[in-house]
Structures are given as structure tokens and as C-alpha cells.
């Protein structure tokens, strides 16, 4: 029978409990700084760990070394995109048609206003023509207001339903993701303790980022933003327990059988793909936002930290 060292169990339980904090404490660290640190970890620690731990592939398939990273990234992205495209699909179509009609109406209004201006400036002012143009303008304004009201109703409906379904899906993925994080954490601490510590720090800070309450654009052409739906304390506690549950499962399994290293690193690769998606979607600031200097500080600072840790580890092994 196999059992985890006592130190691994203690660290796993403590780390599992620490994953509750991101659900209740707001992240104050600059996003660009986090992006630099995360990319440093992903490319200088995570990918090399996967490369060294994943089962060797035949030479003709060496370019598929990170296939499980791609799978983790793609599966979550695919399901999220499917939700965005399918939820309230008919409402989205109607709303886009209404927006097109509103734009056409605005163009017609501009033309009529131009005609009205020309008519007013004429010396031989035709009052009947002026009244007719003004009447048409009033009717068009009324139609425009009606369109705007319908567009507003569709927008609220789409925002609510898409936000509700996305929140539910992200709650499921958040919980399952943290079960895998807890499971992998125990095995990484057992296989390579320092790698396990790095993994925890990285996953922990990602959890803080995932809990940020910022409106996210979902359909830029119709100005739809994801609503942040409030979660109960019970829901938060349930979501936060994922890593702890994953750690307990890993410890229980290791009591009877050793999990093959190849399985650990396949799961590690899948989680790496999910983390990469979270980094790109949640951490990298949109368009002109963000601070490139903070990003460079985070990237260079973490790289130097990794080099120092590697040198110290190598030095300790020589003693």
C-alpha cells in the first residue's frame, strides 16, 4: 500500500483551504503585473515540466507533445462559445435586424432634417411643404423611439439569459478545474516539491483573477455585456471546496495505489491549457488598457526568481 508523506498531506490541506480566500477577498494586484508573472510561470516552468514529465512519443509525433494543453484550452473555449452563440439565438437575430432598421431610420431622418433646413432657408418659403416635412420627422422620431425600446428589451433579455448560462457553466468548470488542481497539487508535491509550490502559487493567483467583478463584452456589435450575478455564501463555499476535495481524493487514492506519473502530467497538461485560456481571457488587458512596464517587471522578476530557485535547489543537492 502507498501513502503520501505527512508533509505532503499537511501542505495539500493548507493549500486547499487557502483556495477559499479568493472567493471572499478582492484582488488588489495590478493585472499587467499578474500577466507578466503568469506568462513567466507558464513558459519557463509549466511547459518544461510538462515536456519532461509527459510520456515520450515516437519521433514522428514529437510535435504533438503539448496536445493535451491544446485539448484543455479548446474544450472550455468551445463550450463557452457554444453558449454565447446558441443562447437566445432568435432574440439576437431580431435585435440585429432592429439595429439595422434603426440605422436606416437615422439616415432617413438626417436627409429629412437636411431638406427641412434647406426649405427654411428658401426665400419663397412653402409653409405646407414645411409642415409636411415636420410631420414626417415626428413620425420617424416616434418609430425610432419604438425601435430603441424594443432593442433595450431584447438587450436585457439576452444579457440576463447569457449571463445566467455562462455563470452556471463557469461555476461548473471552476469547481471541476479546482478538483483537478487539488488532485495534481498532491502528486506534484510528492514528485517534485518545489514544482508543487510553484503550481499552487500560480493556481491561487489565477483564482483571485477569476473572481474579479468587471463587465465583459460578449457581443461587441450589439453592445452586450455579461452581468455579474450574485452568488450565495453556500455557493461560494461549495465552489471554493473544489481544491480541498481534489486533494482529499488524491490522498485517498494514494493510500491504495500510486498514481502513474504519466497520468499526473497528462492532467497537468490539460489544466495548463485551461489556465492558458484563463490568462488570455481574464488577465491580458483589452486593447489599449494595461501597463506594459508592469508586465515586463512581472515577467523579468519572476524569471529571475525561477533562476535563483533553480540555482539554490542545485546547490542544495550538491551539499
PyMOL commands that set and color helices and strands:
alter all, ss='L'
color gray80, all
select helices_A, chain A and resi 6-18+21-23+31-53+59-64+67-86+89-121+127-191+193-210+220-222+233-240+242-256+261-283+292-318
alter helices_A, ss='H'
color red, helices_A
select strands_A, chain A and resi 217-219+224-225
alter strands_A, ss='S'
color yellow, strands_A
deselect
rebuild
show_as cartoon
